[in-house]
Amino acid sequence: MNLVEYIIEKFDGVVLEDNQWTVDGSKGNRYIVEWDPYQRNYSCNCLGYTYRKKCRHITQISESFRNQLRGRAGDRKAR
Ligand SMILES: [Zn+2]
């Protein structure tokens, strides 16, 4: 399973573009999280991000990437 497939399965979201994902919110809303490769920063179109510049959608995405990368590194070490 590659990283993109992992994200889709984990969040039941849709990959819109290379650096853009949708995340389903708790109330059936759907938010768009976007990675800006130039500013190296995530953004989201939900209210939480608008006010606080961070939100749990971004946390979900970024943590899942970190966990996935850590898992791969662990695999290599084990073999
Ligand atoms: Zn958000």
PDB file of the backbone (N, CA, C, O) and the ligand in Angstrom, with CONECT records:
HET     ZN  A 101       1
ATOM      1  N   MET A   1       0.856  -1.194   0.000  1.00  0.00           N
ATOM      2  CA  MET A   1       0.000   0.000   0.000  1.00  0.00           C
ATOM      3  C   MET A   1       0.892   1.246   0.000  1.00  0.00           C
ATOM      4  O   MET A   1       1.767   1.371   0.857  1.00  0.00           O
ATOM      5  N   ASN A   2       0.694   2.127  -0.905  1.00  0.00           N
ATOM      6  CA  ASN A   2       1.500   3.353  -0.880  1.00  0.00           C
ATOM      7  C   ASN A   2       0.854   4.404   0.005  1.00  0.00           C
ATOM      8  O   ASN A   2      -0.238   4.209   0.538  1.00  0.00           O
ATOM      9  N   LEU A   3       1.541   5.507   0.147  1.00  0.00           N
ATOM     10  CA  LEU A   3       1.131   6.526   1.104  1.00  0.00           C
ATOM     11  C   LEU A   3      -0.241   7.100   0.766  1.00  0.00           C
ATOM     12  O   LEU A   3      -1.062   7.346   1.650  1.00  0.00           O
ATOM     13  N   VAL A   4      -0.471   7.304  -0.502  1.00  0.00           N
ATOM     14  CA  VAL A   4      -1.742   7.890  -0.912  1.00  0.00           C
ATOM     15  C   VAL A   4      -2.896   6.934  -0.614  1.00  0.00           C
ATOM     16  O   VAL A   4      -3.949   7.347  -0.128  1.00  0.00           O
ATOM     17  N   GLU A   5      -2.683   5.664  -0.909  1.00  0.00           N
ATOM     18  CA  GLU A   5      -3.730   4.678  -0.627  1.00  0.00           C
ATOM     19  C   GLU A   5      -3.981   4.570   0.873  1.00  0.00           C
ATOM     20  O   GLU A   5      -5.115   4.393   1.319  1.00  0.00           O
ATOM     21  N   TYR A   6      -2.907   4.679   1.634  1.00  0.00           N
ATOM     22  CA  TYR A   6      -3.031   4.627   3.084  1.00  0.00           C
ATOM     23  C   TYR A   6      -3.907   5.762   3.596  1.00  0.00           C
ATOM     24  O   TYR A   6      -4.774   5.559   4.446  1.00  0.00           O
ATOM     25  N   ILE A   7      -3.672   6.951   3.072  1.00  0.00           N
ATOM     26  CA  ILE A   7      -4.450   8.114   3.508  1.00  0.00           C
ATOM     27  C   ILE A   7      -5.919   7.942   3.134  1.00  0.00           C
ATOM     28  O   ILE A   7      -6.808   8.250   3.927  1.00  0.00           O
ATOM     29  N   ILE A   8      -6.162   7.457   1.943  1.00  0.00           N
ATOM     30  CA  ILE A   8      -7.548   7.272   1.502  1.00  0.00           C
ATOM     31  C   ILE A   8      -8.265   6.293   2.413  1.00  0.00           C
ATOM     32  O   ILE A   8      -9.397   6.533   2.832  1.00  0.00           O
ATOM     33  N   GLU A   9      -7.590   5.179   2.718  1.00  0.00           N
ATOM     34  CA  GLU A   9      -8.243   4.169   3.551  1.00  0.00           C
ATOM     35  C   GLU A   9      -8.448   4.687   4.969  1.00  0.00           C
ATOM     36  O   GLU A   9      -9.495   4.474   5.580  1.00  0.00           O
ATOM     37  N   LYS A  10      -7.430   5.370   5.479  1.00  0.00           N
ATOM     38  CA  LYS A  10      -7.462   5.827   6.861  1.00  0.00           C
ATOM     39  C   LYS A  10      -8.555   6.869   7.083  1.00  0.00           C
ATOM     40  O   LYS A  10      -9.239   6.832   8.107  1.00  0.00           O
ATOM     41  N   PHE A  11      -8.728   7.774   6.168  1.00  0.00           N
ATOM     42  CA  PHE A  11      -9.650   8.877   6.397  1.00  0.00           C
ATOM     43  C   PHE A  11     -10.906   8.789   5.545  1.00  0.00           C
ATOM     44  O   PHE A  11     -11.793   9.637   5.645  1.00  0.00           O
ATOM     45  N   ASP A  12     -10.979   7.771   4.716  1.00  0.00           N
ATOM     46  CA  ASP A  12     -12.117   7.672   3.835  1.00  0.00           C
ATOM     47  C   ASP A  12     -12.271   8.964   3.033  1.00  0.00           C
ATOM     48  O   ASP A  12     -13.380   9.414   2.743  1.00  0.00           O
ATOM     49  N   GLY A  13     -11.140   9.533   2.693  1.00  0.00           N
ATOM     50  CA  GLY A  13     -11.156  10.806   1.986  1.00  0.00           C
ATOM     51  C   GLY A  13     -10.834  10.595   0.522  1.00  0.00           C
ATOM     52  O   GLY A  13     -10.724   9.468   0.040  1.00  0.00           O
ATOM     53  N   VAL A  14     -10.692  11.676  -0.146  1.00  0.00           N
ATOM     54  CA  VAL A  14     -10.429  11.641  -1.576  1.00  0.00           C
ATOM     55  C   VAL A  14      -9.199  12.488  -1.859  1.00  0.00           C
ATOM     56  O   VAL A  14      -9.079  13.613  -1.374  1.00  0.00           O
ATOM     57  N   VAL A  15      -8.304  11.944  -2.637  1.00  0.00           N
ATOM     58  CA  VAL A  15      -7.141  12.726  -3.027  1.00  0.00           C
ATOM     59  C   VAL A  15      -7.516  13.573  -4.235  1.00  0.00           C
ATOM     60  O   VAL A  15      -7.837  13.043  -5.299  1.00  0.00           O
ATOM     61  N   LEU A  16      -7.476  14.868  -4.067  1.00  0.00           N
ATOM     62  CA  LEU A  16      -7.875  15.769  -5.145  1.00  0.00           C
ATOM     63  C   LEU A  16      -6.702  16.028  -6.075  1.00  0.00           C
ATOM     64  O   LEU A  16      -6.820  15.943  -7.298  1.00  0.00           O
ATOM     65  N   GLU A  17      -5.555  16.351  -5.457  1.00  0.00           N
ATOM     66  CA  GLU A  17      -4.339  16.573  -6.212  1.00  0.00           C
ATOM     67  C   GLU A  17      -3.194  16.023  -5.389  1.00  0.00           C
ATOM     68  O   GLU A  17      -3.398  15.467  -4.310  1.00  0.00           O
ATOM     69  N   ASP A  18      -1.990  16.184  -5.906  1.00  0.00           N
ATOM     70  CA  ASP A  18      -0.844  15.620  -5.216  1.00  0.00           C
ATOM     71  C   ASP A  18      -0.727  16.090  -3.768  1.00  0.00           C
ATOM     72  O   ASP A  18      -0.383  15.311  -2.879  1.00  0.00           O
ATOM     73  N   ASN A  19      -1.012  17.348  -3.546  1.00  0.00           N
ATOM     74  CA  ASN A  19      -0.786  17.921  -2.213  1.00  0.00           C
ATOM     75  C   ASN A  19      -2.090  18.315  -1.533  1.00  0.00           C
ATOM     76  O   ASN A  19      -2.104  19.197  -0.675  1.00  0.00           O
ATOM     77  N   GLN A  20      -3.168  17.674  -1.911  1.00  0.00           N
ATOM     78  CA  GLN A  20      -4.462  18.099  -1.398  1.00  0.00           C
ATOM     79  C   GLN A  20      -5.290  16.877  -1.026  1.00  0.00           C
ATOM     80  O   GLN A  20      -5.376  15.925  -1.803  1.00  0.00           O
ATOM     81  N   TRP A  21      -5.904  16.896   0.161  1.00  0.00           N
ATOM     82  CA  TRP A  21      -6.734  15.781   0.585  1.00  0.00           C
ATOM     83  C   TRP A  21      -8.023  16.313   1.179  1.00  0.00           C
ATOM     84  O   TRP A  21      -8.062  17.420   1.716  1.00  0.00           O
ATOM     85  N   THR A  22      -9.058  15.530   1.079  1.00  0.00           N
ATOM     86  CA  THR A  22     -10.266  15.883   1.815  1.00  0.00           C
ATOM     87  C   THR A  22     -10.338  15.013   3.065  1.00  0.00           C
ATOM     88  O   THR A  22      -9.963  13.841   3.047  1.00  0.00           O
ATOM     89  N   VAL A  23     -10.815  15.597   4.127  1.00  0.00           N
ATOM     90  CA  VAL A  23     -10.996  14.896   5.386  1.00  0.00           C
ATOM     91  C   VAL A  23     -12.443  15.079   5.812  1.00  0.00           C
ATOM     92  O   VAL A  23     -12.962  16.195   5.834  1.00  0.00           O
ATOM     93  N   ASP A  24     -13.086  13.968   6.149  1.00  0.00           N
ATOM     94  CA  ASP A  24     -14.466  14.069   6.598  1.00  0.00           C
ATOM     95  C   ASP A  24     -14.522  14.541   8.037  1.00  0.00           C
ATOM     96  O   ASP A  24     -13.865  13.964   8.904  1.00  0.00           O
ATOM     97  N   GLY A  25     -15.287  15.570   8.300  1.00  0.00           N
ATOM     98  CA  GLY A  25     -15.466  16.082   9.650  1.00  0.00           C
ATOM     99  C   GLY A  25     -16.522  15.292  10.397  1.00  0.00           C
ATOM    100  O   GLY A  25     -17.207  14.446   9.821  1.00  0.00           O
ATOM    101  N   SER A  26     -16.649  15.576  11.690  1.00  0.00           N
ATOM    102  CA  SER A  26     -17.538  14.791  12.552  1.00  0.00           C
ATOM    103  C   SER A  26     -19.005  15.016  12.206  1.00  0.00           C
ATOM    104  O   SER A  26     -19.843  14.160  12.488  1.00  0.00           O
ATOM    105  N   LYS A  27     -19.323  16.145  11.603  1.00  0.00           N
ATOM    106  CA  LYS A  27     -20.730  16.446  11.312  1.00  0.00           C
ATOM    107  C   LYS A  27     -21.065  16.254   9.840  1.00  0.00           C
ATOM    108  O   LYS A  27     -22.037  16.811   9.330  1.00  0.00           O
ATOM    109  N   GLY A  28     -20.253  15.464   9.177  1.00  0.00           N
ATOM    110  CA  GLY A  28     -20.531  15.202   7.779  1.00  0.00           C
ATOM    111  C   GLY A  28     -19.980  16.262   6.849  1.00  0.00           C
ATOM    112  O   GLY A  28     -20.158  16.196   5.632  1.00  0.00           O
ATOM    113  N   ASN A  29     -19.310  17.241   7.435  1.00  0.00           N
ATOM    114  CA  ASN A  29     -18.656  18.226   6.580  1.00  0.00           C
ATOM    115  C   ASN A  29     -17.423  17.604   5.961  1.00  0.00           C
ATOM    116  O   ASN A  29     -16.894  16.615   6.469  1.00  0.00           O
ATOM    117  N   ARG A  30     -16.986  18.158   4.913  1.00  0.00           N
ATOM    118  CA  ARG A  30     -15.778  17.668   4.272  1.00  0.00           C
ATOM    119  C   ARG A  30     -14.807  18.841   4.109  1.00  0.00           C
ATOM    120  O   ARG A  30     -15.131  19.871   3.517  1.00  0.00           O
ATOM    121  N   TYR A  31     -13.627  18.648   4.648  1.00  0.00           N
ATOM    122  CA  TYR A  31     -12.647  19.732   4.638  1.00  0.00           C
ATOM    123  C   TYR A  31     -11.512  19.385   3.700  1.00  0.00           C
ATOM    124  O   TYR A  31     -11.204  18.216   3.468  1.00  0.00           O
ATOM    125  N   ILE A  32     -10.907  20.408   3.177  1.00  0.00           N
ATOM    126  CA  ILE A  32      -9.787  20.219   2.266  1.00  0.00           C
ATOM    127  C   ILE A  32      -8.503  20.649   2.958  1.00  0.00           C
ATOM    128  O   ILE A  32      -8.337  21.808   3.338  1.00  0.00           O
ATOM    129  N   VAL A  33      -7.602  19.689   3.112  1.00  0.00           N
ATOM    130  CA  VAL A  33      -6.290  19.982   3.687  1.00  0.00           C
ATOM    131  C   VAL A  33      -5.286  20.028   2.551  1.00  0.00           C
ATOM    132  O   VAL A  33      -5.254  19.147   1.692  1.00  0.00           O
ATOM    133  N   GLU A  34      -4.484  21.050   2.560  1.00  0.00           N
ATOM    134  CA  GLU A  34      -3.548  21.251   1.474  1.00  0.00           C
ATOM    135  C   GLU A  34      -2.138  21.437   2.020  1.00  0.00           C
ATOM    136  O   GLU A  34      -1.939  22.161   2.996  1.00  0.00           O
ATOM    137  N   TRP A  35      -1.167  20.790   1.398  1.00  0.00           N
ATOM    138  CA  TRP A  35       0.237  20.953   1.769  1.00  0.00           C
ATOM    139  C   TRP A  35       0.867  21.925   0.800  1.00  0.00           C
ATOM    140  O   TRP A  35       0.799  21.755  -0.417  1.00  0.00           O
ATOM    141  N   ASP A  36       1.491  22.966   1.374  1.00  0.00           N
ATOM    142  CA  ASP A  36       2.198  23.931   0.549  1.00  0.00           C
ATOM    143  C   ASP A  36       3.677  23.591   0.561  1.00  0.00           C
ATOM    144  O   ASP A  36       4.350  23.834   1.563  1.00  0.00           O
ATOM    145  N   PRO A  37       4.203  23.034  -0.524  1.00  0.00           N
ATOM    146  CA  PRO A  37       5.594  22.580  -0.529  1.00  0.00           C
ATOM    147  C   PRO A  37       6.587  23.731  -0.455  1.00  0.00           C
ATOM    148  O   PRO A  37       7.751  23.517  -0.114  1.00  0.00           O
ATOM    149  N   TYR A  38       6.155  24.937  -0.767  1.00  0.00           N
ATOM    150  CA  TYR A  38       7.076  26.080  -0.733  1.00  0.00           C
ATOM    151  C   TYR A  38       7.182  26.645   0.677  1.00  0.00           C
ATOM    152  O   TYR A  38       8.273  26.937   1.167  1.00  0.00           O
ATOM    153  N   GLN A  39       6.037  26.793   1.312  1.00  0.00           N
ATOM    154  CA  GLN A  39       6.058  27.292   2.690  1.00  0.00           C
ATOM    155  C   GLN A  39       6.220  26.153   3.692  1.00  0.00           C
ATOM    156  O   GLN A  39       6.382  26.396   4.888  1.00  0.00           O
ATOM    157  N   ARG A  40       6.177  24.903   3.208  1.00  0.00           N
ATOM    158  CA  ARG A  40       6.260  23.717   4.060  1.00  0.00           C
ATOM    159  C   ARG A  40       5.260  23.818   5.202  1.00  0.00           C
ATOM    160  O   ARG A  40       5.617  23.768   6.379  1.00  0.00           O
ATOM    161  N   ASN A  41       4.016  23.960   4.822  1.00  0.00           N
ATOM    162  CA  ASN A  41       2.975  24.259   5.781  1.00  0.00           C
ATOM    163  C   ASN A  41       1.652  23.667   5.284  1.00  0.00           C
ATOM    164  O   ASN A  41       1.350  23.722   4.092  1.00  0.00           O
ATOM    165  N   TYR A  42       0.880  23.108   6.193  1.00  0.00           N
ATOM    166  CA  TYR A  42      -0.448  22.635   5.834  1.00  0.00           C
ATOM    167  C   TYR A  42      -1.458  23.765   6.002  1.00  0.00           C
ATOM    168  O   TYR A  42      -1.287  24.646   6.844  1.00  0.00           O
ATOM    169  N   SER A  43      -2.502  23.727   5.198  1.00  0.00           N
ATOM    170  CA  SER A  43      -3.623  24.618   5.439  1.00  0.00           C
ATOM    171  C   SER A  43      -4.912  23.823   5.287  1.00  0.00           C
ATOM    172  O   SER A  43      -4.930  22.759   4.668  1.00  0.00           O
ATOM    173  N   CYS A  44      -5.970  24.344   5.848  1.00  0.00           N
ATOM    174  CA  CYS A  44      -7.264  23.658   5.832  1.00  0.00           C
ATOM    175  C   CYS A  44      -8.334  24.720   5.671  1.00  0.00           C
ATOM    176  O   CYS A  44      -8.139  25.871   6.062  1.00  0.00           O
ATOM    177  N   ASN A  45      -9.460  24.338   5.098  1.00  0.00           N
ATOM    178  CA  ASN A  45     -10.496  25.344   4.864  1.00  0.00           C
ATOM    179  C   ASN A  45     -11.561  25.345   5.953  1.00  0.00           C
ATOM    180  O   ASN A  45     -12.640  25.907   5.761  1.00  0.00           O
ATOM    181  N   CYS A  46     -11.271  24.720   7.100  1.00  0.00           N
ATOM    182  CA  CYS A  46     -12.275  24.724   8.177  1.00  0.00           C
ATOM    183  C   CYS A  46     -12.134  25.977   9.046  1.00  0.00           C
ATOM    184  O   CYS A  46     -11.148  26.708   8.940  1.00  0.00           O
ATOM    185  N   LEU A  47     -13.118  26.214   9.895  1.00  0.00           N
ATOM    186  CA  LEU A  47     -13.106  27.399  10.750  1.00  0.00           C
ATOM    187  C   LEU A  47     -11.956  27.367  11.749  1.00  0.00           C
ATOM    188  O   LEU A  47     -11.338  28.395  12.025  1.00  0.00           O
ATOM    189  N   GLY A  48     -11.672  26.190  12.288  1.00  0.00           N
ATOM    190  CA  GLY A  48     -10.599  26.062  13.269  1.00  0.00           C
ATOM    191  C   GLY A  48      -9.282  26.543  12.711  1.00  0.00           C
ATOM    192  O   GLY A  48      -8.526  27.240  13.387  1.00  0.00           O
ATOM    193  N   TYR A  49      -9.009  26.171  11.479  1.00  0.00           N
ATOM    194  CA  TYR A  49      -7.756  26.614  10.876  1.00  0.00           C
ATOM    195  C   TYR A  49      -7.786  28.118  10.626  1.00  0.00           C
ATOM    196  O   TYR A  49      -6.787  28.811  10.819  1.00  0.00           O
ATOM    197  N   THR A  50      -8.921  28.605  10.202  1.00  0.00           N
ATOM    198  CA  THR A  50      -9.048  30.032   9.913  1.00  0.00           C
ATOM    199  C   THR A  50      -8.716  30.871  11.146  1.00  0.00           C
ATOM    200  O   THR A  50      -8.076  31.917  11.041  1.00  0.00           O
ATOM    201  N   TYR A  51      -9.158  30.400  12.318  1.00  0.00           N
ATOM    202  CA  TYR A  51      -8.932  31.178  13.535  1.00  0.00           C
ATOM    203  C   TYR A  51      -7.591  30.892  14.180  1.00  0.00           C
ATOM    204  O   TYR A  51      -6.919  31.808  14.657  1.00  0.00           O
ATOM    205  N   ARG A  52      -7.195  29.623  14.198  1.00  0.00           N
ATOM    206  CA  ARG A  52      -6.037  29.253  15.022  1.00  0.00           C
ATOM    207  C   ARG A  52      -4.819  28.848  14.206  1.00  0.00           C
ATOM    208  O   ARG A  52      -3.746  28.620  14.765  1.00  0.00           O
ATOM    209  N   LYS A  53      -4.973  28.757  12.907  1.00  0.00           N
ATOM    210  CA  LYS A  53      -3.881  28.306  12.030  1.00  0.00           C
ATOM    211  C   LYS A  53      -3.462  26.868  12.325  1.00  0.00           C
ATOM    212  O   LYS A  53      -2.383  26.437  11.916  1.00  0.00           O
ATOM    213  N   LYS A  54      -4.298  26.137  13.021  1.00  0.00           N
ATOM    214  CA  LYS A  54      -4.096  24.692  13.124  1.00  0.00           C
ATOM    215  C   LYS A  54      -5.434  24.047  13.427  1.00  0.00           C
ATOM    216  O   LYS A  54      -6.340  24.693  13.952  1.00  0.00           O
ATOM    217  N   CYS A  55      -5.555  22.789  13.099  1.00  0.00           N
ATOM    218  CA  CYS A  55      -6.813  22.102  13.351  1.00  0.00           C
ATOM    219  C   CYS A  55      -6.561  20.610  13.327  1.00  0.00           C
ATOM    220  O   CYS A  55      -5.489  20.163  12.918  1.00  0.00           O
ATOM    221  N   ARG A  56      -7.533  19.844  13.758  1.00  0.00           N
ATOM    222  CA  ARG A  56      -7.315  18.409  13.907  1.00  0.00           C
ATOM    223  C   ARG A  56      -7.239  17.699  12.555  1.00  0.00           C
ATOM    224  O   ARG A  56      -6.695  16.599  12.467  1.00  0.00           O
ATOM    225  N   HIS A  57      -7.772  18.308  11.516  1.00  0.00           N
ATOM    226  CA  HIS A  57      -7.660  17.674  10.194  1.00  0.00           C
ATOM    227  C   HIS A  57      -6.206  17.639   9.758  1.00  0.00           C
ATOM    228  O   HIS A  57      -5.715  16.637   9.239  1.00  0.00           O
ATOM    229  N   ILE A  58      -5.528  18.760   9.983  1.00  0.00           N
ATOM    230  CA  ILE A  58      -4.111  18.828   9.659  1.00  0.00           C
ATOM    231  C   ILE A  58      -3.330  17.879  10.563  1.00  0.00           C
ATOM    232  O   ILE A  58      -2.405  17.201  10.115  1.00  0.00           O
ATOM    233  N   THR A  59      -3.706  17.838  11.827  1.00  0.00           N
ATOM    234  CA  THR A  59      -3.037  16.933  12.755  1.00  0.00           C
ATOM    235  C   THR A  59      -3.181  15.488  12.295  1.00  0.00           C
ATOM    236  O   THR A  59      -2.216  14.724  12.318  1.00  0.00           O
ATOM    237  N   GLN A  60      -4.381  15.118  11.878  1.00  0.00           N
ATOM    238  CA  GLN A  60      -4.616  13.753  11.397  1.00  0.00           C
ATOM    239  C   GLN A  60      -3.724  13.430  10.215  1.00  0.00           C
ATOM    240  O   GLN A  60      -3.063  12.392  10.190  1.00  0.00           O
ATOM    241  N   ILE A  61      -3.707  14.301   9.260  1.00  0.00           N
ATOM    242  CA  ILE A  61      -2.929  14.056   8.046  1.00  0.00           C
ATOM    243  C   ILE A  61      -1.445  13.991   8.361  1.00  0.00           C
ATOM    244  O   ILE A  61      -0.756  13.061   7.942  1.00  0.00           O
ATOM    245  N   SER A  62      -0.951  14.984   9.102  1.00  0.00           N
ATOM    246  CA  SER A  62       0.492  15.056   9.336  1.00  0.00           C
ATOM    247  C   SER A  62       0.957  13.908  10.218  1.00  0.00           C
ATOM    248  O   SER A  62       2.038  13.361  10.001  1.00  0.00           O
ATOM    249  N   GLU A  63       0.155  13.534  11.212  1.00  0.00           N
ATOM    250  CA  GLU A  63       0.561  12.428  12.073  1.00  0.00           C
ATOM    251  C   GLU A  63       0.550  11.104  11.323  1.00  0.00           C
ATOM    252  O   GLU A  63       1.402  10.246  11.553  1.00  0.00           O
ATOM    253  N   SER A  64      -0.400  10.942  10.440  1.00  0.00           N
ATOM    254  CA  SER A  64      -0.448   9.689   9.695  1.00  0.00           C
ATOM    255  C   SER A  64       0.758   9.582   8.764  1.00  0.00           C
ATOM    256  O   SER A  64       1.289   8.491   8.563  1.00  0.00           O
ATOM    257  N   PHE A  65       1.186  10.692   8.205  1.00  0.00           N
ATOM    258  CA  PHE A  65       2.399  10.677   7.388  1.00  0.00           C
ATOM    259  C   PHE A  65       3.598  10.298   8.240  1.00  0.00           C
ATOM    260  O   PHE A  65       4.422   9.474   7.844  1.00  0.00           O
ATOM    261  N   ARG A  66       3.685  10.910   9.419  1.00  0.00           N
ATOM    262  CA  ARG A  66       4.809  10.614  10.303  1.00  0.00           C
ATOM    263  C   ARG A  66       4.810   9.147  10.700  1.00  0.00           C
ATOM    264  O   ARG A  66       5.848   8.488  10.647  1.00  0.00           O
ATOM    265  N   ASN A  67       3.657   8.638  11.094  1.00  0.00           N
ATOM    266  CA  ASN A  67       3.584   7.235  11.506  1.00  0.00           C
ATOM    267  C   ASN A  67       3.956   6.309  10.370  1.00  0.00           C
ATOM    268  O   ASN A  67       4.651   5.312  10.567  1.00  0.00           O
ATOM    269  N   GLN A  68       3.494   6.638   9.194  1.00  0.00           N
ATOM    270  CA  GLN A  68       3.778   5.812   8.029  1.00  0.00           C
ATOM    271  C   GLN A  68       5.271   5.799   7.736  1.00  0.00           C
ATOM    272  O   GLN A  68       5.843   4.752   7.435  1.00  0.00           O
ATOM    273  N   LEU A  69       5.893   6.957   7.825  1.00  0.00           N
ATOM    274  CA  LEU A  69       7.330   7.038   7.558  1.00  0.00           C
ATOM    275  C   LEU A  69       8.110   6.290   8.628  1.00  0.00           C
ATOM    276  O   LEU A  69       9.092   5.611   8.328  1.00  0.00           O
ATOM    277  N   ARG A  70       7.679   6.414   9.864  1.00  0.00           N
ATOM    278  CA  ARG A  70       8.347   5.727  10.955  1.00  0.00           C
ATOM    279  C   ARG A  70       8.209   4.208  10.768  1.00  0.00           C
ATOM    280  O   ARG A  70       9.150   3.452  11.009  1.00  0.00           O
ATOM    281  N   GLY A  71       7.039   3.790  10.343  1.00  0.00           N
ATOM    282  CA  GLY A  71       6.814   2.360  10.125  1.00  0.00           C
ATOM    283  C   GLY A  71       7.734   1.807   9.054  1.00  0.00           C
ATOM    284  O   GLY A  71       8.270   0.706   9.188  1.00  0.00           O
ATOM    285  N   ARG A  72       7.913   2.572   7.997  1.00  0.00           N
ATOM    286  CA  ARG A  72       8.794   2.126   6.924  1.00  0.00           C
ATOM    287  C   ARG A  72      10.239   2.029   7.410  1.00  0.00           C
ATOM    288  O   ARG A  72      10.945   1.073   7.091  1.00  0.00           O
ATOM    289  N   ALA A  73      10.665   3.010   8.172  1.00  0.00           N
ATOM    290  CA  ALA A  73      12.034   2.995   8.687  1.00  0.00           C
ATOM    291  C   ALA A  73      12.220   1.782   9.593  1.00  0.00           C
ATOM    292  O   ALA A  73      13.261   1.126   9.561  1.00  0.00           O
ATOM    293  N   GLY A  74      11.194   1.491  10.405  1.00  0.00           N
ATOM    294  CA  GLY A  74      11.270   0.338  11.293  1.00  0.00           C
ATOM    295  C   GLY A  74      11.374  -0.956  10.507  1.00  0.00           C
ATOM    296  O   GLY A  74      12.115  -1.863  10.887  1.00  0.00           O
ATOM    297  N   ASP A  75      10.631  -1.042   9.411  1.00  0.00           N
ATOM    298  CA  ASP A  75      10.682  -2.242   8.581  1.00  0.00           C
ATOM    299  C   ASP A  75      12.087  -2.491   8.064  1.00  0.00           C
ATOM    300  O   ASP A  75      12.602  -3.609   8.092  1.00  0.00           O
ATOM    301  N   ARG A  76      12.680  -1.420   7.599  1.00  0.00           N
ATOM    302  CA  ARG A  76      14.032  -1.583   7.037  1.00  0.00           C
ATOM    303  C   ARG A  76      15.007  -2.051   8.095  1.00  0.00           C
ATOM    304  O   ARG A  76      15.856  -2.905   7.837  1.00  0.00           O
ATOM    305  N   LYS A  77      14.883  -1.487   9.290  1.00  0.00           N
ATOM    306  CA  LYS A  77      15.806  -1.843  10.359  1.00  0.00           C
ATOM    307  C   LYS A  77      15.644  -3.311  10.757  1.00  0.00           C
ATOM    308  O   LYS A  77      16.617  -3.990  11.087  1.00  0.00           O
ATOM    309  N   ALA A  78      14.402  -3.787  10.719  1.00  0.00           N
ATOM    310  CA  ALA A  78      14.130  -5.141  11.206  1.00  0.00           C
ATOM    311  C   ALA A  78      14.712  -6.197  10.266  1.00  0.00           C
ATOM    312  O   ALA A  78      15.033  -7.306  10.693  1.00  0.00           O
ATOM    313  N   ARG A  79      14.846  -5.844   8.979  1.00  0.00           N
ATOM    314  CA  ARG A  79      15.280  -6.867   8.039  1.00  0.00           C
ATOM    315  C   ARG A  79      16.783  -6.994   7.937  1.00  0.00           C
ATOM    316  O   ARG A  79      17.282  -7.823   7.176  1.00  0.00           O
TER     317      ARG A  79
HETATM  318 ZN    ZN A 101      -9.442  21.676   9.473  1.00  0.00          ZN2+
END
